[in-house]
Amino acid sequence: MRDPRIDAFAQTIVGHATGVQQGDRVLIEMVGAERDLVQSLIAHVYALGGEPYVQWTDRAVLRTLIAGMGRLQLETWRDIALHQMRQMDVYIGIRAGENANELSGIPSEAQRAYEKIWYHPVHLEQRVKHTRWVVMRYPNAAMAQQAGMNTDAFADFYFSVCNIDYARLSRAMDALVARMEATDRVRIIGPGTDVSFSIRGMNAVKCCGHRNLPDGEVFTAPIRDSVEGTIAYNVPSVHAGTTFEHVRFRFDRGRIVEAHASDTARLHAILDTDDGARYIGEWSLGFHPYILHPMKDTLFDEKIAGSLHMTPGQAYEEADNGNRSAIHWDLVLIQRPEYGGGQVWFDDTLIRHDGEFVVDDLHALNRGAWAQ
C-alpha cells in the first residue's frame, strides 16, 4: 500500500508547483529506482487531463555513457533530447538514486563537454525557459544517510518541509522582494567573507514552491562586473559527483580571480568550463524555517534558514545580469551563530544578523514566526 503522503505530495507537484491542465504534455524524469511517486504522478496527471511521459535515468549507467562519448555522439544525443523537451509543456524531475557521488570519476574534459553540448541547451535553455518545471529529491535510505537520520525520521522531515504552507510563505516574501528591488549595494560579512556588489535595477524573484520542492528563497543577480572581495562558503557541495568543501573565492571586477577548495584542481576545471563560469549569475537569501543543517543536497541546502548562496555561472532569465555559462553551481553560506554568524547589509541598513532578519517587515521570514 502506497504511503498516503506520497499521493499528497504528488498533488502538490501537479497542482501547486506546475499547474497541470487539460492537454498538457508532462515529462516525468526519475533519476533512481523508486516507483511510488512516479506512479502517483502519472495518475494525478491523467486525472487532470494531461499526457504523462516517463524517462528513467540511472546515474551509474550515465557515468559510463558520458565517459566514452565523443562530440558527434553528444550532439546527436542533444538533438534527440531537445526534440523531446520541445514537445513538453511541463517537466517534473525527481532525483533519487543511491549514491550522490555516482558521477564522480568522469574525466574533466568529458564532464565539461557534457555540460556545454548536452546539459546547457537541453536544461538551462529549453527546459528552464520553455516549460513549467519543478525538481525535487525522493526520501530514500541514501538521502536519510546523507542527512544523518534514520529512514523513517527522514521521511517525516522530508514531507513536512516539502508541504509547508507555500501561500503563507509567498506573502511573507513580498517585503523582501520590495527591499531587494529598492537596493543598490549589498555587503556580506562573516568569517573569511567580506564581499560586496550592486543589485541596482535587478528583479527579485520569489521561490515559493513553483520550481523547487522544498522551497524558500528570494533570488536576484549582481550586476555582473560589480562583485568585489572574498567569500568563504561553509556548506559542502556535490558537483558532478565530486564533493567540494571549504570553497573560497576572491573577486575582482566581478570575476573569480582566486579559488580554493578541498579539490582545488577540479574546482578550477569547473570554473574554466567557459568565461561565464567565473562570474556570478545568481545571488539569493534562503530562509525555509524547518531546514536547519546541510545534507549535501543543493535543493535542501540552498533553502537553509539563515543561509545565502552565490552562484557561479548561468543567470536566470527572470533576474538576468547577462552572464552565460554551461555551469550553474549553487554554493551555500550559512550565517547562523553555530556556523560562524555574519551580516547582510542593503545599502546602509543591516538586514540580517546571524541568520535572523532584524528589520520589522521581514520578521515573518524568521524561524520564530513558524514555530511548530
C-alpha positions as CSV (number, residue, x, y, z in Angstrom):
1,M,0.0,0.0,0.0
2,R,1.4,3.4,-1.0
3,D,2.2,5.9,1.7
4,P,-0.6,8.5,1.6
5,R,1.9,11.3,2.0
6,I,3.3,10.4,-1.5
7,D,-0.1,11.0,-3.0
8,A,-0.5,14.3,-1.2
9,F,3.0,15.3,-2.4
10,A,2.1,14.3,-6.0
11,Q,-1.0,16.5,-5.8
12,T,1.2,19.4,-4.6
13,I,3.5,18.8,-7.6
14,V,0.9,18.7,-10.3
15,G,-1.4,21.2,-8.7
16,H,0.5,23.9,-7.0
17,A,4.0,23.5,-8.5
18,T,3.3,23.0,-12.2
19,G,-0.4,23.7,-12.6
20,V,-1.1,20.8,-15.0
21,Q,-4.0,21.4,-17.3
22,Q,-6.1,19.6,-19.8
23,G,-3.9,18.6,-22.8
24,D,-0.5,19.3,-21.2
25,R,2.3,17.1,-22.1
26,V,4.2,16.2,-18.9
27,L,7.7,14.7,-18.9
28,I,8.4,12.9,-15.6
29,E,12.1,12.1,-15.2
30,M,13.1,9.8,-12.4
31,V,16.8,9.5,-11.6
32,G,16.9,6.4,-9.5
33,A,14.8,3.3,-9.0
34,E,11.8,4.4,-6.9
35,R,8.4,3.9,-8.5
36,D,5.7,5.0,-6.0
37,L,6.0,8.7,-6.6
38,V,6.2,8.3,-10.4
39,Q,3.1,6.1,-10.4
40,S,1.2,8.6,-8.3
41,L,2.2,11.5,-10.5
42,I,1.1,9.6,-13.6
43,A,-2.3,9.0,-12.0
44,H,-2.7,12.7,-11.0
45,V,-1.6,14.0,-14.4
46,Y,-4.2,11.7,-16.1
47,A,-6.9,12.9,-13.6
48,L,-6.2,16.5,-14.7
49,G,-6.4,15.6,-18.4
50,G,-2.7,15.7,-19.1
51,E,-0.5,13.3,-21.0
52,P,2.3,11.9,-18.9
53,Y,5.6,10.7,-20.4
54,V,8.2,9.0,-18.3
55,Q,12.0,8.9,-18.7
56,W,14.1,6.7,-16.4
57,T,17.8,7.6,-15.7
58,D,20.4,5.6,-13.8
59,R,23.5,7.6,-12.7
60,A,25.9,4.7,-12.9
61,V,24.9,4.0,-16.5
62,L,25.0,7.7,-17.2
63,R,28.6,7.9,-15.9
64,T,29.8,5.1,-18.2
65,L,28.0,6.7,-21.1
66,I,29.4,10.2,-20.7
67,A,32.9,9.0,-20.1
68,G,33.1,7.4,-23.5
69,M,31.1,9.9,-25.6
70,G,32.7,11.9,-28.4
71,R,31.5,15.2,-29.6
72,L,29.4,13.9,-32.5
73,Q,27.6,11.4,-30.3
74,L,26.9,14.1,-27.7
75,E,25.4,16.3,-30.4
76,T,23.2,13.5,-31.6
77,W,22.0,12.8,-28.1
78,R,21.4,16.5,-27.5
79,D,19.3,16.8,-30.7
80,I,17.2,13.8,-29.6
81,A,16.7,15.2,-26.1
82,L,15.9,18.7,-27.4
83,H,13.3,17.3,-29.7
84,Q,11.6,15.6,-26.8
85,M,11.8,18.6,-24.5
86,R,10.3,20.9,-27.1
87,Q,7.2,18.8,-27.2
88,M,6.6,19.2,-23.4
89,D,4.6,21.8,-21.5
90,V,5.7,20.6,-18.1
91,Y,8.8,18.9,-16.7
92,I,8.9,17.1,-13.3
93,G,12.4,16.0,-12.3
94,I,12.8,13.5,-9.4
95,R,16.4,12.9,-8.2
96,A,16.7,9.8,-6.1
97,G,19.4,7.2,-6.7
98,E,21.6,5.5,-4.1
99,N,24.9,7.4,-4.3
100,A,25.2,11.2,-4.6
101,N,28.8,10.7,-5.8
102,E,27.9,8.3,-8.6
103,L,29.1,10.7,-11.3
104,S,32.5,11.1,-9.8
105,G,35.4,9.9,-11.8
106,I,34.3,11.2,-15.2
107,P,37.3,12.9,-16.8
108,S,37.1,16.7,-16.5
109,E,37.2,17.2,-20.3
110,A,34.3,14.7,-20.8
111,Q,32.3,16.4,-18.0
112,R,32.8,19.9,-19.5
113,A,31.8,18.6,-22.9
114,Y,28.6,17.0,-21.5
115,E,27.7,20.2,-19.7
116,K,28.3,22.5,-22.7
117,I,27.0,20.4,-25.5
118,W,24.1,18.5,-23.8
119,Y,23.1,19.8,-20.4
120,H,23.1,23.6,-21.1
121,P,20.9,23.5,-24.3
122,V,18.6,20.8,-23.1
123,H,18.0,22.0,-19.5
124,L,19.3,25.6,-19.0
125,E,17.9,26.8,-22.3
126,Q,15.0,24.7,-23.3
127,R,13.6,23.2,-20.1
128,V,14.1,26.2,-17.8
129,K,12.9,28.8,-20.3
130,H,10.1,27.0,-22.1
131,T,8.4,24.6,-19.7
132,R,6.6,24.8,-16.4
133,W,9.2,22.8,-14.4
134,V,9.8,21.6,-10.9
135,V,12.6,19.4,-9.5
136,M,12.8,17.6,-6.2
137,R,14.5,14.7,-4.4
138,Y,13.0,11.5,-3.1
139,P,13.1,10.4,0.6
140,N,15.0,7.2,0.3
141,A,17.6,5.5,2.5
142,A,20.5,7.1,0.8
143,M,19.2,10.6,1.4
144,A,18.5,9.7,5.0
145,Q,22.0,8.5,5.4
146,Q,23.4,11.8,3.9
147,A,21.2,13.7,6.4
148,G,22.4,11.6,9.3
149,M,18.9,10.4,10.1
150,N,17.1,7.0,10.1
151,T,14.9,6.4,7.1
152,D,11.5,6.9,8.9
153,A,12.6,10.1,10.6
154,F,13.9,11.5,7.4
155,A,10.7,10.7,5.6
156,D,8.8,12.6,8.3
157,F,11.2,15.6,7.9
158,Y,11.0,15.4,4.1
159,F,7.2,15.6,3.8
160,S,7.0,18.3,6.5
161,V,9.4,20.6,4.7
162,C,8.1,19.9,1.2
163,N,4.5,20.5,2.2
164,I,4.9,23.8,4.0
165,D,2.2,26.4,3.6
166,Y,3.6,28.0,0.4
167,A,0.9,30.6,0.1
168,R,1.8,31.9,3.6
169,L,5.5,31.8,2.8
170,S,4.8,33.7,-0.5
171,R,3.1,36.5,1.3
172,A,5.9,36.8,3.7
173,M,8.4,37.1,0.9
174,D,6.8,40.2,-0.6
175,A,8.6,42.6,1.7
176,L,12.0,41.1,0.9
177,V,11.3,41.4,-2.8
178,A,10.4,45.1,-2.3
179,R,13.6,45.7,-0.3
180,M,15.8,43.9,-2.8
181,E,14.4,45.8,-5.8
182,A,15.0,49.1,-3.9
183,T,18.6,48.3,-3.1
184,D,21.8,49.3,-4.8
185,R,24.7,47.9,-2.8
186,V,24.8,44.6,-0.9
187,R,27.5,43.7,1.5
188,I,28.0,40.3,3.1
189,I,30.3,40.0,6.1
190,G,31.4,36.9,8.1
191,P,34.3,34.6,8.9
192,G,36.6,34.7,5.9
193,T,33.9,36.7,4.0
194,D,33.7,40.4,3.0
195,V,32.1,40.7,-0.4
196,S,30.0,43.5,-1.9
197,F,28.1,44.0,-5.2
198,S,25.3,46.0,-6.8
199,I,21.8,44.7,-7.5
200,R,20.5,48.1,-8.7
201,G,17.7,47.7,-11.2
202,M,17.7,43.9,-11.0
203,N,14.5,41.9,-10.5
204,A,14.0,39.9,-7.3
205,V,12.1,36.6,-7.6
206,K,10.1,34.7,-5.0
207,C,10.7,30.9,-4.9
208,C,7.6,29.5,-3.2
209,G,7.1,26.0,-4.5
210,H,6.8,26.5,-8.2
211,R,10.3,25.4,-9.3
212,N,11.9,23.5,-6.4
213,L,10.4,21.4,-3.7
214,P,11.2,22.2,-0.9
215,D,11.4,25.9,-1.5
216,G,12.0,29.1,0.4
217,E,14.3,31.7,-1.1
218,V,14.3,35.0,-2.9
219,F,16.9,35.4,-5.6
220,T,18.3,38.1,-7.9
221,A,21.7,38.6,-9.6
222,P,24.5,41.0,-9.0
223,I,25.5,43.4,-11.7
224,R,28.0,41.2,-13.5
225,D,31.1,43.2,-13.0
226,S,30.3,44.7,-9.6
227,V,31.3,41.8,-7.3
228,E,34.4,42.6,-5.2
229,G,36.0,40.9,-2.2
230,T,36.1,37.4,-0.8
231,I,33.6,34.8,0.2
232,A,34.2,31.6,2.2
233,Y,31.4,29.0,1.8
234,N,30.8,26.7,4.8
235,V,28.5,24.1,3.2
236,P,29.9,21.1,1.4
237,S,28.6,20.8,-2.2
238,V,28.4,17.9,-4.6
239,H,29.1,18.9,-8.2
240,A,29.3,16.3,-11.0
241,G,29.8,13.6,-8.4
242,T,32.6,15.2,-6.5
243,T,32.2,16.7,-3.0
244,F,33.8,20.1,-2.5
245,E,34.4,21.6,0.9
246,H,35.9,24.9,2.1
247,V,35.3,26.6,-1.2
248,R,36.7,30.2,-1.2
249,F,36.6,32.8,-4.0
250,R,38.2,36.2,-4.4
251,F,36.6,38.5,-7.0
252,D,38.0,41.4,-9.0
253,R,35.5,43.4,-11.1
254,G,33.1,40.5,-10.9
255,R,35.5,37.8,-12.0
256,I,36.7,34.9,-9.7
257,V,40.5,35.5,-9.8
258,E,41.4,33.2,-6.9
259,A,39.7,29.9,-6.0
260,H,40.5,27.3,-3.4
261,A,38.7,24.2,-2.1
262,S,39.3,20.7,-0.9
263,D,39.9,19.8,-4.5
264,T,41.3,23.0,-6.0
265,A,42.4,21.5,-9.3
266,R,39.0,20.1,-10.0
267,L,37.4,23.4,-8.8
268,H,39.4,25.3,-11.4
269,A,38.5,22.8,-14.1
270,I,34.8,23.6,-13.4
271,L,35.5,27.4,-13.4
272,D,37.4,27.0,-16.7
273,T,34.4,25.5,-18.5
274,D,33.7,28.8,-20.1
275,D,34.2,32.5,-19.4
276,G,30.8,32.9,-17.6
277,A,31.7,30.2,-15.1
278,R,34.0,32.7,-13.3
279,Y,31.2,35.2,-12.8
280,I,28.2,35.2,-10.5
281,G,24.8,34.5,-12.2
282,E,22.6,34.4,-9.1
283,W,22.5,35.6,-5.5
284,S,19.9,34.5,-3.1
285,L,18.8,34.6,0.6
286,G,17.4,31.3,1.9
287,F,15.0,31.0,4.9
288,H,13.0,27.8,5.0
289,P,12.1,27.7,8.7
290,Y,12.4,23.9,9.0
291,I,15.6,23.2,7.1
292,L,18.5,23.9,9.5
293,H,21.5,21.8,8.6
294,P,23.4,20.8,5.4
295,M,22.8,17.4,3.9
296,K,25.0,17.7,0.7
297,D,21.8,18.2,-1.4
298,T,21.5,21.6,-3.0
299,L,17.7,21.6,-3.2
300,F,17.6,21.5,0.6
301,D,20.9,23.2,1.5
302,E,20.2,26.4,-0.6
303,K,17.0,26.9,1.4
304,I,18.5,26.5,4.9
305,A,17.3,29.1,7.4
306,G,19.8,31.9,7.7
307,S,21.7,31.0,4.6
308,L,22.6,32.6,1.3
309,H,24.1,31.4,-1.9
310,M,26.2,33.0,-4.6
311,T,26.2,31.0,-7.8
312,P,29.0,30.9,-10.4
313,G,27.6,30.5,-13.9
314,Q,24.4,31.0,-15.8
315,A,21.9,33.7,-14.8
316,Y,18.2,33.0,-14.8
317,E,16.0,34.8,-17.3
318,E,13.8,36.2,-14.5
319,A,16.8,38.1,-13.0
320,D,19.2,38.3,-15.9
321,N,22.6,40.0,-15.5
322,G,23.7,38.8,-18.9
323,N,26.0,36.1,-17.6
324,R,26.0,33.0,-19.8
325,S,27.6,29.6,-18.9
326,A,27.1,25.9,-19.1
327,I,27.6,26.0,-15.3
328,H,25.1,27.0,-12.6
329,W,26.5,25.9,-9.3
330,D,24.7,27.0,-6.1
331,L,27.3,27.3,-3.3
332,V,25.9,28.0,0.2
333,L,27.0,30.0,3.2
334,I,25.1,29.6,6.5
335,Q,25.3,32.7,8.8
336,R,23.5,31.4,11.9
337,P,25.8,31.6,15.1
338,E,26.5,27.9,15.2
339,Y,28.0,28.2,11.7
340,G,30.1,31.3,12.5
341,G,27.5,34.1,12.2
342,G,27.5,37.0,9.8
343,Q,25.7,40.0,8.4
344,V,23.9,41.1,5.3
345,W,23.6,44.8,4.6
346,F,21.4,46.5,2.0
347,D,22.9,49.9,1.3
348,D,23.3,51.4,4.9
349,T,20.8,49.1,6.6
350,L,21.6,45.9,8.4
351,I,19.0,43.4,7.1
352,R,20.1,40.1,8.6
353,H,22.4,39.4,11.6
354,D,23.5,35.9,12.5
355,G,20.8,34.4,10.2
356,E,17.9,36.4,11.6
357,F,16.1,39.2,9.8
358,V,16.4,42.3,12.1
359,V,14.0,44.7,10.3
360,D,10.3,44.6,11.2
361,D,8.9,43.9,7.8
362,L,11.0,40.8,7.4
363,H,10.3,39.2,10.8
364,A,7.7,36.9,9.2
365,L,10.6,35.0,7.4
366,N,12.4,34.1,10.7
367,R,12.1,30.7,12.2
368,G,10.4,32.0,15.3
369,A,7.4,33.0,13.2
370,W,7.0,29.4,12.1
371,A,7.5,27.6,15.5
372,Q,5.7,24.3,15.3
